[in-house]
Amino acid sequence: MNLFIGNLSYDVSEDDVRDLFEQYGNVVSVTIIRDRETQRARFGFVQMEREDSAREAMRELDGSSFYNRSLRVNEARPKNREQSSRSSYNRNGVGNTSRSSNYNNGRRRGYNNNYD
């Protein structure tokens, strides 16, 4: 079972998280997602071998203090493609306009696109 771990301390390591969750059962993997610029931990995922162990860890650790932060532990949900920033649409059906781009319909701006 895959668990989502939120509100992680910025300085936590994968080994720290593994040690915490191994108290409840065998941990298959730990992944911490870090901020691209600061490399601070943001959230993570813990894959546990047994569902009953994962549910116990979720019940015991959700809201508990870990590195002076109140953890959020929930069952991880699959990423919904429609919620992805790369495929999101605004109310008018126009693709995500929050990303600036040097491309116009797949072609770089400022170049002669006449291929005659």
Legacy VTK file of the C-alpha trace (Angstrom):
# vtk DataFile Version 3.0
C-alpha trace
ASCII
DATASET POLYDATA
POINTS 116 float
0.000 0.000 0.000
1.305 3.447 -0.919
1.034 6.261 1.647
1.261 10.021 1.105
3.307 11.813 3.780
2.736 15.558 4.050
4.089 18.424 6.139
7.581 16.937 6.333
10.381 18.852 7.985
12.621 20.511 5.402
15.655 18.574 6.617
14.216 15.066 6.907
15.939 12.219 5.031
14.534 9.089 3.422
16.284 7.029 6.099
14.534 9.036 8.856
11.139 8.358 7.274
11.974 4.683 6.693
12.976 4.263 10.359
9.705 5.842 11.484
7.485 3.636 9.318
9.418 0.393 9.879
8.036 0.395 13.418
4.741 -0.702 11.793
5.954 -3.184 9.178
8.180 -3.798 6.187
8.815 -0.677 4.107
9.309 -1.400 0.409
10.342 2.124 -0.629
10.523 5.731 0.519
10.508 8.707 -1.855
10.819 12.296 -0.704
9.866 15.046 -3.135
12.108 18.075 -2.750
11.809 21.667 -3.915
13.820 22.117 -7.133
15.536 25.292 -6.032
16.106 24.822 -2.289
16.235 20.995 -2.143
14.071 21.154 0.977
11.732 18.238 1.610
8.114 19.029 0.705
6.227 15.723 0.916
6.838 12.062 0.302
5.543 8.581 -0.309
6.064 5.375 1.640
5.279 2.026 0.029
4.557 -0.628 2.645
4.453 -4.345 1.959
1.242 -5.108 3.844
-1.979 -3.115 3.787
-2.765 -3.796 7.460
0.658 -2.434 8.490
0.157 0.628 6.306
-3.281 1.298 7.798
-1.887 0.994 11.330
0.950 3.398 10.489
-1.567 5.809 8.947
-3.785 5.648 12.030
-0.907 6.098 14.493
1.237 8.646 12.635
-1.334 11.018 11.112
-1.136 14.173 13.214
1.881 12.969 15.193
4.940 15.154 15.720
8.004 14.276 13.626
10.962 16.677 13.559
8.722 19.274 15.226
6.133 19.086 12.428
2.646 17.600 12.542
2.676 14.818 9.942
-0.145 14.192 7.513
-0.383 10.538 6.533
-3.012 9.398 4.040
-3.462 6.686 1.473
-1.823 7.918 -1.726
-4.158 8.422 -4.642
-3.118 7.985 -8.266
-2.248 11.234 -10.021
-5.185 12.472 -12.033
-3.993 13.594 -15.471
-6.606 16.368 -15.548
-5.093 17.896 -12.390
-1.592 17.919 -13.833
-0.279 21.415 -14.581
0.780 20.261 -18.035
-2.724 19.251 -19.060
-4.915 21.659 -17.127
-7.485 23.860 -18.825
-9.129 27.039 -17.656
-12.889 27.615 -17.730
-12.774 28.676 -21.383
-11.163 25.434 -22.493
-7.817 27.107 -23.116
-4.708 25.193 -22.098
-2.585 26.159 -19.125
-1.473 29.749 -19.628
0.591 29.991 -16.437
3.751 28.703 -18.129
5.608 31.102 -20.359
6.832 29.591 -23.570
9.093 30.491 -26.450
7.056 28.297 -28.719
4.034 29.093 -30.832
2.174 26.041 -32.070
5.329 23.984 -31.658
7.567 26.433 -33.560
10.015 28.887 -32.084
8.996 32.522 -32.246
11.121 34.877 -34.306
11.950 32.331 -36.986
10.580 32.261 -40.495
8.226 29.309 -40.457
7.488 29.361 -44.191
8.738 26.102 -45.605
7.684 26.689 -49.224
LINES 1 117
116 0 1 2 3 4 5 6 7 8 9 10 11 12 13 14 15 16 17 18 19 20 21 22 23 24 25 26 27 28 29 30 31 32 33 34 35 36 37 38 39 40 41 42 43 44 45 46 47 48 49 50 51 52 53 54 55 56 57 58 59 60 61 62 63 64 65 66 67 68 69 70 71 72 73 74 75 76 77 78 79 80 81 82 83 84 85 86 87 88 89 90 91 92 93 94 95 96 97 98 99 100 101 102 103 104 105 106 107 108 109 110 111 112 113 114 115
